[in-house]
Amino acid sequence: PKNNSGGGISFNFSYQFGHLSQVSEDLLQKPEICDTSAPPCENGRGVEPVPLDAYIFHPGMSADDYNLEDQNVADVAGDAAFICFDRLFQNSKVDHNYTLISRYALEVSPAFGQYCPCNGYPDTIPSGPSCIAGEPRLVGRGAPFSAGDGELRCAAESPLGFWYGLPKGGRCSPGERPRKEAWATGCTWSVKQRVKTIHQACLLKYHDFLKYCKADVLEHKNFRRSAKALEAAFASEDPSIGGCADVGGPGVDENSMSMVLV
């Protein structure tokens, strides 16, 4: 990677192909595994729900933009990686209008299913959410950008944290929480509370997030600097130590709380 004139990051790729030969048509057929979702993690079956400290970069045009159903969330490392790449390459500048970052306290079944990317909100163009493949009930889990060796869906950790998918079909009703049998039946995730919501400008502009982000990208290891900055933004509201103000948002069960709409 290298810095371009605009201060962002650009990548140059080159490909070299050797001798090409005829291959069997059988090798070009879609494998049967493509028609099925990955089974729930063996190490999460029959296990009580676990807490998930979840972060999400999202629009703030209406209360609907705080709905986590059929959306992707991440742990602090995973969301730092997502925000970093999203802002460096501005993938969602037009289509999703991401302006807010929220932190939620969730409970999820650790019998994770296949992660699927979800995009869009009811008030974005095109409207959403819309998810690609994945599980209709199990919480999906995967390493950001498929980083690491092999599939890390059921692993204890990954080099870049984790991304999660929260299918609408797996959400618990108010007051309900996932059970040990969630790998086979019932709801798989619940929202305990929205912990805090900040405006992206506080993190990106006032606390130089993109400076840390670029340094992490160039280092080719992880997003430790970016994750530390994101964590500090939610840890306090004191700007002198990297904190950001809570701009408000709807509660878990009602939408009466004041919020910033942008």
Long-range contacts (C-beta under 8 A, 24 or more apart in sequence): 1-217, 1-218, 3-214, 8-88, 8-89, 9-88, 9-89, 9-214, 9-217, 9-218, 37-113, 37-114, 37-133, 37-134, 37-135, 38-113, 38-114, 38-135, 38-151, 38-153, 39-113, 40-111, 40-112, 40-113, 40-138, 40-183, 40-184, 41-110, 41-111, 41-112, 41-141, 41-153, 41-154, 41-183, 42-154, 43-110, 43-154, 44-109, 44-110, 44-111, 44-112, 44-154, 44-183, 45-111, 45-183, 45-184, 46-180, 46-181, 46-183, 47-109, 47-110, 47-111, 47-180, 48-180, 49-107, 49-108, 49-109, 49-110, 49-177, 49-178, 49-179, 49-182, 49-190, 50-107, 50-108, 50-109, 50-110, 51-105, 51-106, 51-107, 52-105, 52-106, 52-107, 52-108, 52-164, 52-189, 53-103, 53-105, 53-106, 54-103, 54-104, 54-105, 54-106, 54-164, 55-79, 55-101, 55-102, 55-103, 55-104, 55-230, 55-234, 56-101, 56-102, 56-104, 57-82, 57-83, 57-86, 57-98, 57-100, 57-101, 57-200, 58-96, 58-98, 58-100, 58-101, 58-102, 58-121, 59-96, 59-97, 59-98, 59-99, 59-100, 59-121, 59-123, 59-124, 60-99, 60-100, 60-197, 60-247, 60-259, 60-260, 60-261, 60-262, 61-97, 61-121, 61-123, 61-261, 61-262, 62-122, 62-123, 62-261, 63-250, 63-255, 63-259, 64-121, 64-122, 64-123, 65-100, 65-121, 65-122, 65-123, 66-102, 66-194, 66-197, 66-249, 66-250, 66-259, 68-104, 68-166, 68-171, 68-191, 69-129, 69-166, 69-167, 69-168, 69-171, 70-118, 70-128, 70-129, 70-130, 70-131, 70-166, 70-167, 70-168, 71-118, 71-129, 71-165, 71-166, 72-117, 72-118, 72-163, 72-164, 72-165, 72-166, 73-104, 73-106, 73-163, 73-164, 73-166, 74-144, 74-161, 74-162, 74-163, 74-164, 75-161, 75-162, 76-161, 76-227, 76-230, 76-231, 77-160, 77-161, 77-162, 77-222, 77-223, 77-227, 78-144, 78-160, 78-161, 78-162, 78-163, 79-161, 79-230, 80-161, 80-213, 80-223, 80-226, 80-227, 80-229, 80-230, 81-144, 81-145, 81-160, 81-161, 81-223, 81-226, 82-144, 82-163, 83-200, 83-203, 83-209, 83-213, 83-226, 83-230, 84-209, 84-210, 84-213, 84-216, 84-217, 84-223, 84-226, 87-204, 87-209, 87-210, 87-213, 88-210, 88-213, 88-214, 88-217, 95-119, 95-120, 95-124, 95-125, 95-126, 96-120, 96-121, 96-124, 97-124, 98-200, 99-199, 99-200, 99-262, 100-197, 100-198, 100-199, 100-200, 100-247, 100-249, 100-260, 100-262, 101-197, 101-198, 101-199, 101-200, 101-203, 101-230, 101-233, 102-194, 102-195, 102-196, 102-197, 102-198, 102-249, 103-194, 103-195, 103-196, 103-197, 103-234, 104-191, 104-192, 104-193, 104-194, 104-195, 105-191, 105-192, 105-193, 105-195, 106-166, 106-189, 106-190, 106-191, 106-192, 107-177, 107-178, 107-189, 107-190, 107-192, 108-139, 108-164, 108-178, 108-188, 108-189, 108-190, 109-138, 109-139, 109-178, 109-182, 109-183, 109-188, 109-189, 111-138, 111-182, 111-183, 111-188, 112-138, 112-139, 112-140, 112-141, 112-153, 112-154, 113-137, 113-138, 113-139, 113-140, 113-141, 114-138, 114-140, 114-142, 114-153, 115-140, 115-141, 115-142, 115-153, 115-163, 115-164, 115-165, 116-140, 116-165, 117-165, 118-165, 131-165, 131-167, 134-165, 134-167, 135-165, 135-167, 135-170, 136-167, 136-169, 136-170, 137-167, 137-169, 137-170, 137-188, 138-167, 138-170, 138-183, 138-188, 139-164, 139-165, 139-166, 139-167, 139-170, 139-188, 139-189, 140-164, 140-165, 140-166, 140-167, 141-165, 159-221, 159-222, 160-222, 160-223, 161-223, 161-227, 174-252, 174-253, 191-252, 192-252, 193-251, 193-252, 194-249, 194-250, 194-251, 194-252, 195-234, 196-234, 196-246, 197-246, 197-247, 197-248, 197-249, 197-259, 197-260, 198-233, 198-234, 198-244, 198-245, 198-246, 198-247, 199-244, 199-245, 199-247, 199-260, 199-262, 202-233, 202-239, 202-244, 202-245, 203-229, 203-230, 203-233, 203-244, 206-239, 206-244, 207-232, 207-233, 207-239, 207-242, 207-244
